[in-house]
Amino acid sequence: MKLKDIIRNIKIIRCTADPETEISGVCYDSRKVQPGDLFVAVRGFSSDGHRFIPMAREKGAAAILCEELPEEESGCVQTDDCRLGLALCSREFFGNPAAEMTLIGITGTSGKTTTSYLMKHMLEAELGARVGLIGTNGNWIGDEVLHTEHTTPESNDLQRLFRRMADAGCSHVVMEVSSHSLSLDRVAGVHFDVAVYTNLSQDHLDFHNTMEEYAAAKRMLFSRCGTACFNLDDDWAAFMRRGADCPELNYSVGGESALRAENVRLTASGVHFTAVYGEERAETSLAIPGSFSVYNALAVMAAGLALGLSLAQCSDALRDAKGVKGRLELVPTDGDYTVLIDYCHKPDALEKVLQSLRPVTRGRLIALFGCGGDRDRLKRPIMGRIAAENADLVIVTSDNPRTEEPMAIIEEILAGMEGTATPTRVICDRPEAIAWAIDNAGPGDVILLAGKGHEDYQVVGHEKHHMDEREIVAEVLQRRKSGT
């Protein structure tokens, strides 16, 4: 592909490269440059791609996209924003594959992953579609699962993934769209047929600084979609709606939204409600407990309606849907107590899960959690306070400490629990903490293992160590069974 065709949509300040140069790839990592590539010098948080222009040239880069021209100016295209340039150049190089498929983007603090999996299931069940999925739990092409490092991949990797999905016959793609991806232009140049907003609560303030900045980043999604679906019961919904310049199909529990849930019933096995859309009504069930499951179900139904499915089709699909790994995932046990694994690692998510479990807990509600290192420290005492106010017993342990001292993180969590009377136990080692919780469980107790969810590892320092909570529970039960 010629350079002139790849750079046609970016702002060019100066071009010292031959526009007719043949480009064989677009790359932003100098270590991975192949002969004939266009190397994009992206400024990162810990390094600046401009430093690696000489390395990229040594490895055979045919042209350089940069914000500052190097001493050797030949073969360069200067632009004012290389992150945006990377996204737009990658889109052109891969032939704008997203335009060949129907895209559904989901943003919000909580509920994105569950909603995306339920959406994938609905499209497959009701349309017989081959569906791609991009999100926290992994990337999928139909039934094939792919590894992922970010909720939303870097723009170049995203466009490559879109091309792979389109070539594999995907007609639809369901995608979690994070605030980072919007702020960092990872989804620049991508148009979504439907965009869904779930909710907003404190998270990522280490990156966005304020809730207003965080919300503004999320809102960007709704300026690049065909139909927007908002949860009108969320406090930030009005703010989000001001960013939409398209038709809306909104949802709520009760209220006056286009789609709403009435007669909500919560049970230990899931949620049940009457979905109402205009004159249509459909009795709807979802086998995932918790009041927030009603909102996740409504989000899926709103998107389905926006895509032309009937209310009955949406309801039928949810009735047959299975749970999502790490989202209120039920773990087999050997007694009259319940162990659930959930990814809730944010204040609002932890509060919602605990409050949802309270009505279906016959014994004690036990919360086991920690907080990640090198991340938003402000939420640590908040989560400690939430756990103490909503659980009957709190076990504070490690999450992914990364480069921080685990006990220092725990101390910041405990600071938020001061003045509360809730029994608390500190066990820094997470497997040991889980074993203690199981060994001390009583009839009717519900043990919530919060924070890790689908993750099967723990990050200590800069290394990942295998740690799967399902395996830990199974090992504890086997040890008890054998009496060791």
VOGUVEX-553402 format. One record per residue (C-alpha): x, y, z; residue number from 1. Coordinates in nm, 4 decimals, always signed. Layout:
X	Y	Z	NUM;
...
END
This chain:
+0.0000	+0.0000	+0.0000	1;
+0.1344	+0.3440	-0.0855	2;
+0.2252	+0.5881	+0.1910	3;
+0.0005	+0.8571	+0.0427	4;
-0.3041	+0.6323	+0.0870	5;
-0.2197	+0.5487	+0.4473	6;
-0.1668	+0.9099	+0.5597	7;
-0.4519	+1.0687	+0.3623	8;
-0.6722	+1.1359	+0.6686	9;
-0.4138	+1.2777	+0.9084	10;
-0.3017	+1.6365	+0.9544	11;
+0.0346	+1.6716	+0.7822	12;
+0.2643	+1.9536	+0.8930	13;
+0.5557	+1.8556	+0.6729	14;
+0.6396	+1.5559	+0.4563	15;
+0.9968	+1.4666	+0.3585	16;
+0.9024	+1.1136	+0.2505	17;
+0.8101	+1.0008	-0.0987	18;
+0.4282	+0.9646	-0.1003	19;
+0.4632	+0.6795	-0.3511	20;
+0.6675	+0.4688	-0.1048	21;
+0.5268	+0.1183	-0.0666	22;
+0.4370	+0.0417	+0.2958	23;
+0.4102	-0.3198	+0.4131	24;
+0.2939	-0.2567	+0.7706	25;
+0.2246	+0.0013	+1.0421	26;
+0.4180	-0.0374	+1.3696	27;
+0.4514	+0.1642	+1.6905	28;
+0.7016	-0.0650	+1.8702	29;
+1.0542	-0.0241	+1.7342	30;
+1.1438	-0.3745	+1.8545	31;
+0.8844	-0.5215	+1.6180	32;
+0.9586	-0.3134	+1.3084	33;
+0.9821	-0.5111	+0.9854	34;
+1.1410	-0.3915	+0.6588	35;
+0.8954	-0.1687	+0.4721	36;
+0.6973	-0.0611	+0.7810	37;
+0.5699	+0.2842	+0.8627	38;
+0.7038	+0.3463	+1.2153	39;
+0.4848	+0.5729	+1.4294	40;
+0.6755	+0.7522	+1.7060	41;
+0.4125	+0.7569	+1.9800	42;
+0.4876	+0.9422	+2.3022	43;
+0.4172	+0.7030	+2.5909	44;
+0.4008	+0.7521	+2.9664	45;
+0.7428	+0.6022	+3.0360	46;
+0.9165	+0.6419	+2.6998	47;
+0.9015	+0.8512	+2.3847	48;
+0.8858	+0.6746	+2.0494	49;
+1.0928	+0.9533	+1.8941	50;
+1.3961	+0.8134	+2.0794	51;
+1.3650	+0.4907	+1.8850	52;
+1.3482	+0.6345	+1.5339	53;
+1.7134	+0.5374	+1.4668	54;
+1.6415	+0.1789	+1.5750	55;
+1.3324	+0.1657	+1.3538	56;
+1.5389	+0.2859	+1.0584	57;
+1.8102	+0.0302	+1.1262	58;
+1.5431	-0.2410	+1.1154	59;
+1.4216	-0.1257	+0.7767	60;
+1.1358	+0.1189	+0.8383	61;
+1.0378	+0.2697	+0.5041	62;
+0.8914	+0.5886	+0.6567	63;
+0.8501	+0.7599	+0.9930	64;
+0.5425	+0.9334	+1.1337	65;
+0.6500	+1.1777	+1.4045	66;
+0.5612	+1.4990	+1.5851	67;
+0.9187	+1.6303	+1.5860	68;
+1.1483	+1.5785	+1.2894	69;
+1.4741	+1.3981	+1.3744	70;
+1.8161	+1.5258	+1.2676	71;
+1.7925	+1.3049	+0.9626	72;
+1.4681	+1.4452	+0.8241	73;
+1.4358	+1.2369	+0.5098	74;
+1.1591	+0.9778	+0.4937	75;
+0.9449	+1.1467	+0.7587	76;
+0.5847	+1.2623	+0.7852	77;
+0.5347	+1.5230	+1.0566	78;
+0.1961	+1.5497	+1.2263	79;
+0.0687	+1.7137	+1.5434	80;
-0.0630	+1.3986	+1.7154	81;
+0.0980	+1.0598	+1.6607	82;
-0.1566	+0.8723	+1.8732	83;
-0.4357	+0.9930	+1.6508	84;
-0.2126	+0.9384	+1.3502	85;
-0.1491	+0.5774	+1.4523	86;
-0.5220	+0.5092	+1.4744	87;
-0.6093	+0.6672	+1.1398	88;
-0.3121	+0.5217	+0.9526	89;
-0.3822	+0.1740	+1.0940	90;
-0.7465	+0.2015	+0.9887	91;
-0.6448	+0.2846	+0.6312	92;
-0.3747	+0.0180	+0.6152	93;
-0.6147	-0.2586	+0.7209	94;
-0.8892	-0.1329	+0.4907	95;
-1.1287	+0.0036	+0.7546	96;
-1.2492	-0.3445	+0.8543	97;
-1.4877	-0.2152	+1.1228	98;
-1.7050	-0.0679	+0.8470	99;
-1.7650	-0.4230	+0.7183	100;
-1.9312	-0.5274	+1.0460	101;
-2.1976	-0.4032	+1.2895	102;
-2.0262	-0.2590	+1.5978	103;
-2.1781	-0.2375	+1.9459	104;
-1.9732	-0.0384	+2.1981	105;
-2.0353	-0.0616	+2.5742	106;
-1.8913	+0.1870	+2.8213	107;
-1.9370	+0.2574	+3.1935	108;
-1.7660	+0.1724	+3.5190	109;
-1.9440	-0.1530	+3.5970	110;
-2.1361	-0.4085	+3.3963	111;
-1.9432	-0.3811	+3.0684	112;
-1.8105	-0.7361	+3.0616	113;
-2.1300	-0.9128	+3.1625	114;
-2.3322	-0.6983	+2.9225	115;
-2.0923	-0.7697	+2.6363	116;
-2.1062	-1.1469	+2.6871	117;
-2.4842	-1.1432	+2.7122	118;
-2.4978	-0.9311	+2.3973	119;
-2.2759	-1.1779	+2.2106	120;
-2.4984	-1.4638	+2.3229	121;
-2.8144	-1.2828	+2.2078	122;
-2.6785	-1.2062	+1.8612	123;
-2.5623	-1.5638	+1.8167	124;
-2.8856	-1.7156	+1.9473	125;
-3.1332	-1.4895	+1.7667	126;
-2.9489	-1.4007	+1.4460	127;
-2.7220	-1.7002	+1.4068	128;
-2.4424	-1.4436	+1.3718	129;
-2.0708	-1.5024	+1.4024	130;
-1.9761	-1.2483	+1.6670	131;
-1.6449	-1.0979	+1.7691	132;
-1.5970	-0.9776	+2.1267	133;
-1.3314	-0.7416	+2.2637	134;
-1.3052	-0.6915	+2.6386	135;
-1.1627	-0.7528	+2.9823	136;
-1.2128	-1.1300	+2.9879	137;
-1.0439	-1.1737	+2.6502	138;
-1.1063	-1.1297	+2.2822	139;
-1.3222	-1.3775	+2.0941	140;
-1.3792	-1.4616	+1.7300	141;
-1.6886	-1.6768	+1.7467	142;
-1.5833	-1.9603	+1.9806	143;
-1.2107	-1.8894	+1.9511	144;
-1.0600	-1.7052	+2.2462	145;
-0.7594	-1.4764	+2.2079	146;
-0.5297	-1.3362	+2.4766	147;
-0.5577	-0.9674	+2.5678	148;
-0.3573	-0.7231	+2.7809	149;
-0.5951	-0.4247	+2.7721	150;
-0.9732	-0.3875	+2.7853	151;
-0.9386	-0.2071	+2.4518	152;
-0.6223	-0.2848	+2.2493	153;
-0.3905	-0.0154	+2.1140	154;
-0.5337	+0.1294	+1.7920	155;
-0.2986	-0.0584	+1.5594	156;
-0.3702	-0.3898	+1.7333	157;
-0.7415	-0.3092	+1.7360	158;
-0.7545	-0.2511	+1.3607	159;
-0.5574	-0.5709	+1.3018	160;
-0.8078	-0.7547	+1.5225	161;
-1.1015	-0.6007	+1.3345	162;
-0.9488	-0.7219	+1.0072	163;
-0.9034	-1.0706	+1.1499	164;
-1.2658	-1.0740	+1.2682	165;
-1.4026	-0.9503	+0.9359	166;
-1.1962	-1.2030	+0.7418	167;
-1.3206	-1.4789	+0.9739	168;
-1.6795	-1.3964	+0.8809	169;
-1.7893	-1.1949	+1.1836	170;
-2.0973	-0.9882	+1.1052	171;
-2.1083	-0.8219	+1.4491	172;
-1.8523	-0.7092	+1.7068	173;
-1.9365	-0.6360	+2.0707	174;
-1.6723	-0.4233	+2.2370	175;
-1.6015	-0.2890	+2.5845	176;
-1.4849	+0.0678	+2.5314	177;
-1.2752	+0.1939	+2.8222	178;
-1.2142	+0.5547	+2.9194	179;
-0.8423	+0.5012	+2.8537	180;
-0.9118	+0.3888	+2.4971	181;
-1.1197	+0.6985	+2.4308	182;
-0.8713	+0.9377	+2.5893	183;
-0.5743	+0.7764	+2.4148	184;
-0.7406	+0.7613	+2.0712	185;
-0.7341	+0.3816	+2.0541	186;
-1.0816	+0.3882	+1.8963	187;
-1.0309	+0.7051	+1.6925	188;
-1.1831	+0.6725	+1.3484	189;
-1.4155	+0.3907	+1.4552	190;
-1.7924	+0.4363	+1.4163	191;
-2.0233	+0.2322	+1.6406	192;
-2.3691	+0.1379	+1.5182	193;
-2.4933	+0.1218	+1.8784	194;
-2.3283	+0.2578	+2.1945	195;
-2.4438	+0.1610	+2.5453	196;
-2.3861	+0.3470	+2.8733	197;
-2.4185	+0.1395	+3.1917	198;
-2.3207	+0.3622	+3.4880	199;
-2.0427	+0.5734	+3.6341	200;
-1.8696	+0.5570	+3.9715	201;
-1.5218	+0.6354	+4.1013	202;
-1.2437	+0.4609	+3.9139	203;
-0.9226	+0.5412	+3.7242	204;
-0.8768	+0.8746	+3.9014	205;
-0.5027	+0.8044	+3.8959	206;
-0.5333	+0.8640	+3.5195	207;
-0.8238	+1.1067	+3.4815	208;
-0.7685	+1.3112	+3.8024	209;
-1.1371	+1.4027	+3.8513	210;
-1.4755	+1.2414	+3.8023	211;
-1.5606	+1.5119	+3.5506	212;
-1.2587	+1.4201	+3.3377	213;
-1.3441	+1.0504	+3.3695	214;
-1.7037	+1.1153	+3.2630	215;
-1.5969	+1.3384	+2.9751	216;
-1.3743	+1.0598	+2.8423	217;
-1.6638	+0.8115	+2.8522	218;
-1.8953	+1.0612	+2.6845	219;
-1.6739	+1.0761	+2.3759	220;
-1.8173	+0.7413	+2.2652	221;
-2.1598	+0.8924	+2.2048	222;
-2.0330	+1.1415	+1.9488	223;
-1.9335	+0.8546	+1.7216	224;
-2.2335	+0.6202	+1.7195	225;
-2.5581	+0.5657	+1.5292	226;
-2.7881	+0.4989	+1.8269	227;
-2.7158	+0.5619	+2.1964	228;
-2.8631	+0.3599	+2.4839	229;
-2.8404	+0.5246	+2.8268	230;
-2.9237	+0.3947	+3.1739	231;
-3.1478	+0.6819	+3.2830	232;
-3.1376	+0.5729	+3.6479	233;
-2.7679	+0.6590	+3.6720	234;
-2.6737	+0.9984	+3.8169	235;
-2.4372	+1.0768	+3.5274	236;
-2.6860	+0.9891	+3.2523	237;
-2.7835	+1.3518	+3.1809	238;
-2.4166	+1.4485	+3.1467	239;
-2.3564	+1.1576	+2.9083	240;
-2.6616	+1.2372	+2.6974	241;
-2.5292	+1.5852	+2.6257	242;
-2.2536	+1.4180	+2.4252	243;
-2.4935	+1.2306	+2.1961	244;
-2.5844	+1.3651	+1.8545	245;
-2.7930	+1.0674	+1.7435	246;
-3.1204	+0.8867	+1.8208	247;
-3.1521	+0.7363	+2.1705	248;
-3.3172	+0.4196	+2.3015	249;
-3.2904	+0.4444	+2.6784	250;
-3.3713	+0.2123	+2.9679	251;
-3.4545	+0.2218	+3.3382	252;
-3.6261	+0.0316	+3.6181	253;
-3.9714	+0.1872	+3.6233	254;
-3.9436	+0.5436	+3.5004	255;
-4.0491	+0.6864	+3.1667	256;
-3.7759	+0.5441	+2.9427	257;
-3.8455	+0.3744	+2.6111	258;
-3.7521	+0.0376	+2.7663	259;
-3.8176	-0.0318	+3.1311	260;
-3.8337	-0.3141	+3.3846	261;
-4.1416	-0.3617	+3.6017	262;
-4.2342	-0.6175	+3.8697	263;
-3.8693	-0.6944	+3.9521	264;
-3.8125	-1.0096	+4.1586	265;
-3.4725	-1.1059	+4.2986	266;
-3.3844	-1.4635	+4.3953	267;
-3.0707	-1.6592	+4.4788	268;
-3.0828	-1.8107	+4.1299	269;
-3.1187	-1.4868	+3.9339	270;
-3.3505	-1.2005	+3.8481	271;
-3.6994	-1.1885	+3.6990	272;
-3.8922	-0.8884	+3.5642	273;
-4.1441	-0.7710	+3.3092	274;
-3.9788	-0.5860	+3.0213	275;
-4.1966	-0.3110	+2.8721	276;
-4.1307	-0.1438	+2.5358	277;
-4.4159	+0.0590	+2.3935	278;
-4.7172	-0.1716	+2.3888	279;
-4.5025	-0.4840	+2.4125	280;
-4.4435	-0.6756	+2.7342	281;
-4.2169	-0.9765	+2.7915	282;
-4.1559	-1.1809	+3.1054	283;
-3.7784	-1.1900	+3.1364	284;
-3.5371	-1.3953	+3.3472	285;
-3.1588	-1.3927	+3.3787	286;
-2.9735	-1.6579	+3.5794	287;
-2.7270	-1.4144	+3.7401	288;
-2.8223	-1.2940	+4.0906	289;
-2.8119	-0.9305	+4.1980	290;
-3.0225	-0.6240	+4.1289	291;
-2.7591	-0.4889	+3.8888	292;
-2.8315	-0.7906	+3.6678	293;
-3.1626	-0.6228	+3.5849	294;
-2.9709	-0.3241	+3.4464	295;
-2.7297	-0.5464	+3.2544	296;
-3.0264	-0.7286	+3.1015	297;
-3.1955	-0.4004	+3.0082	298;
-2.8743	-0.2719	+2.8493	299;
-2.8579	-0.5811	+2.6293	300;
-3.2247	-0.5553	+2.5390	301;
-3.1945	-0.1852	+2.4509	302;
-2.9041	-0.2556	+2.2164	303;
-3.0929	-0.5491	+2.0663	304;
-3.3981	-0.3339	+2.0016	305;
-3.1770	-0.0674	+1.8434	306;
-3.0437	-0.3344	+1.6073	307;
-3.3937	-0.4409	+1.5054	308;
-3.4593	-0.7413	+1.7279	309;
-3.8026	-0.7741	+1.8873	310;
-3.8592	-0.7511	+2.2614	311;
-3.9568	-1.1203	+2.2622	312;
-3.6332	-1.2188	+2.0897	313;
-3.4264	-1.0243	+2.3442	314;
-3.6159	-1.1811	+2.6335	315;
-3.5857	-1.5339	+2.4933	316;
-3.2087	-1.4967	+2.4509	317;
-3.1566	-1.3772	+2.8094	318;
-3.3595	-1.6653	+2.9460	319;
-3.1099	-1.9097	+2.7946	320;
-2.7945	-1.7132	+2.8799	321;
-2.5285	-1.8582	+3.1083	322;
-2.3251	-1.6705	+3.3645	323;
-1.9939	-1.5009	+3.2895	324;
-1.6642	-1.6192	+3.4357	325;
-1.5692	-1.4027	+3.7315	326;
-1.9025	-1.2215	+3.7475	327;
-2.0917	-1.3574	+4.0476	328;
-1.9555	-1.6958	+3.9485	329;
-2.0791	-1.9762	+4.1722	330;
-1.7990	-2.2063	+4.2936	331;
-1.8874	-2.5650	+4.3960	332;
-1.8550	-2.6300	+4.7704	333;
-1.9040	-2.9211	+5.0092	334;
-2.1531	-2.7733	+5.2541	335;
-2.4422	-2.5404	+5.3315	336;
-2.2591	-2.2235	+5.2363	337;
-2.1987	-2.0375	+4.9106	338;
-1.8756	-1.9136	+4.7511	339;
-1.9010	-1.6540	+4.4755	340;
-1.6207	-1.5010	+4.2687	341;
-1.6706	-1.1505	+4.1336	342;
-1.4418	-0.8996	+3.9639	343;
-1.5769	-0.6073	+4.1682	344;
-1.2573	-0.4139	+4.2416	345;
-1.4086	-0.0666	+4.2518	346;
-1.6073	+0.0993	+4.5332	347;
-1.9391	+0.1207	+4.3516	348;
-1.9138	-0.2334	+4.2153	349;
-1.8295	-0.3803	+4.5568	350;
-2.1182	-0.1951	+4.7179	351;
-2.3658	-0.3073	+4.4528	352;
-2.2611	-0.6714	+4.4749	353;
-2.2795	-0.6809	+4.8545	354;
-2.6158	-0.5052	+4.8624	355;
-2.7489	-0.7417	+4.5986	356;
-2.6367	-1.0467	+4.7949	357;
-2.7833	-0.9304	+5.1251	358;
-3.1481	-1.0262	+5.0505	359;
-3.0505	-1.3816	+4.9490	360;
-2.8055	-1.4486	+5.2356	361;
-2.9438	-1.6687	+5.5161	362;
-2.6299	-1.6623	+5.7309	363;
-2.3408	-1.4181	+5.7306	364;
-2.2312	-1.2176	+5.4303	365;
-1.8510	-1.2464	+5.4220	366;
-1.6474	-1.0104	+5.2038	367;
-1.2888	-1.1055	+5.1144	368;
-1.1023	-0.8428	+4.9114	369;
-0.7930	-0.6303	+4.8626	370;
-0.6908	-0.3412	+4.6380	371;
-0.4454	-0.3324	+4.3506	372;
-0.1076	-0.1690	+4.3874	373;
+0.0121	+0.1163	+4.1643	374;
-0.3498	+0.2167	+4.1051	375;
-0.5991	+0.4690	+4.2459	376;
-0.5130	+0.4931	+4.6173	377;
-0.8145	+0.7100	+4.6953	378;
-1.0545	+0.4184	+4.6592	379;
-0.8821	+0.1989	+4.9208	380;
-1.0355	+0.3468	+5.2385	381;
-1.3644	+0.3930	+5.0528	382;
-1.3768	+0.0217	+4.9746	383;
-1.2860	-0.0606	+5.3330	384;
-1.5772	+0.1480	+5.4576	385;
-1.8170	-0.0067	+5.2040	386;
-1.7169	-0.3594	+5.3020	387;
-1.7565	-0.2840	+5.6735	388;
-2.0983	-0.1256	+5.6228	389;
-2.2402	-0.3979	+5.3999	390;
-2.0847	-0.7254	+5.5172	391;
-2.1078	-0.9193	+5.8434	392;
-1.7406	-1.0207	+5.8317	393;
-1.4586	-0.8641	+5.6312	394;
-1.1356	-1.0418	+5.5385	395;
-0.8788	-0.7950	+5.4059	396;
-0.6082	-0.9506	+5.1914	397;
-0.3955	-0.8840	+4.8821	398;
-0.5159	-0.8295	+4.5289	399;
-0.2416	-0.7496	+4.2752	400;
+0.0110	-0.5608	+4.4911	401;
+0.2406	-0.4969	+4.1938	402;
+0.5346	-0.2842	+4.3122	403;
+0.3745	-0.1710	+4.6396	404;
+0.4168	-0.3338	+4.9795	405;
+0.1026	-0.5472	+5.0349	406;
+0.0615	-0.4542	+5.4012	407;
+0.0878	-0.0832	+5.3165	408;
-0.2085	-0.1238	+5.0812	409;
-0.4003	-0.3129	+5.3497	410;
-0.3347	-0.0382	+5.6048	411;
-0.4916	+0.2164	+5.3707	412;
-0.7986	-0.0084	+5.3346	413;
-0.8255	-0.0483	+5.7120	414;
-0.8148	+0.3295	+5.7596	415;
-1.1598	+0.3484	+5.6025	416;
-1.2963	+0.0912	+5.8471	417;
-1.2075	+0.2836	+6.1604	418;
-1.5070	+0.3377	+6.3873	419;
-1.7040	+0.0445	+6.2466	420;
-1.7996	-0.2577	+6.4546	421;
-1.7850	-0.5155	+6.1764	422;
-1.5537	-0.8073	+6.2637	423;
-1.2419	-0.7872	+6.0482	424;
-0.9557	-1.0246	+5.9859	425;
-0.6330	-0.9388	+5.8035	426;
-0.4622	-1.2217	+5.6142	427;
-0.2155	-1.0843	+5.3635	428;
-0.1663	-1.4105	+5.1735	429;
-0.4739	-1.4469	+4.9498	430;
-0.4826	-1.8301	+4.9237	431;
-0.4472	-1.8480	+5.3020	432;
-0.7278	-1.5939	+5.3422	433;
-0.9584	-1.7958	+5.1162	434;
-0.8802	-2.1142	+5.3088	435;
-0.9585	-1.9410	+5.6386	436;
-1.2912	-1.8117	+5.5042	437;
-1.3983	-2.1601	+5.3933	438;
-1.2783	-2.3275	+5.7129	439;
-1.4824	-2.0805	+5.9181	440;
-1.7974	-2.0752	+5.7044	441;
-2.1260	-2.1589	+5.8735	442;
-2.4710	-2.2672	+5.7498	443;
-2.6215	-2.0185	+5.5057	444;
-2.3066	-1.8053	+5.4820	445;
-2.2204	-1.6379	+5.1523	446;
-1.8495	-1.5805	+5.0889	447;
-1.7736	-1.3183	+4.8260	448;
-1.4212	-1.3416	+4.6811	449;
-1.4002	-0.9921	+4.5372	450;
-1.1542	-0.8299	+4.3019	451;
-0.9890	-1.1043	+4.0978	452;
-1.2846	-1.2362	+3.9011	453;
-1.1730	-1.4003	+3.5777	454;
-0.8031	-1.3432	+3.6495	455;
-0.5999	-1.6577	+3.7094	456;
-0.2868	-1.4803	+3.8252	457;
-0.1515	-1.2391	+4.0848	458;
+0.0871	-0.9580	+3.9943	459;
+0.3684	-0.9200	+4.2474	460;
+0.6375	-0.6719	+4.1525	461;
+0.6487	-0.6834	+3.7754	462;
+0.5756	-1.0547	+3.7477	463;
+0.2564	-1.2556	+3.7076	464;
+0.2239	-1.5652	+3.9251	465;
-0.0433	-1.8268	+3.8603	466;
-0.3272	-1.7999	+4.1110	467;
-0.6770	-1.9201	+4.0267	468;
-0.9321	-1.8808	+4.3043	469;
-1.1377	-2.1716	+4.1688	470;
-0.8360	-2.3978	+4.2087	471;
-0.7666	-2.2610	+4.5571	472;
-1.1222	-2.3384	+4.6705	473;
-1.1020	-2.6878	+4.5206	474;
-0.7681	-2.7513	+4.6931	475;
-0.9054	-2.6382	+5.0287	476;
-1.2070	-2.8665	+4.9908	477;
-0.9890	-3.1619	+4.8892	478;
-0.7593	-3.1016	+5.1862	479;
-1.0568	-3.0981	+5.4205	480;
-1.1928	-3.4127	+5.2633	481;
-0.8634	-3.5994	+5.3072	482;
-0.8168	-3.4598	+5.6578	483;
-0.4788	-3.3041	+5.5851	484;
END
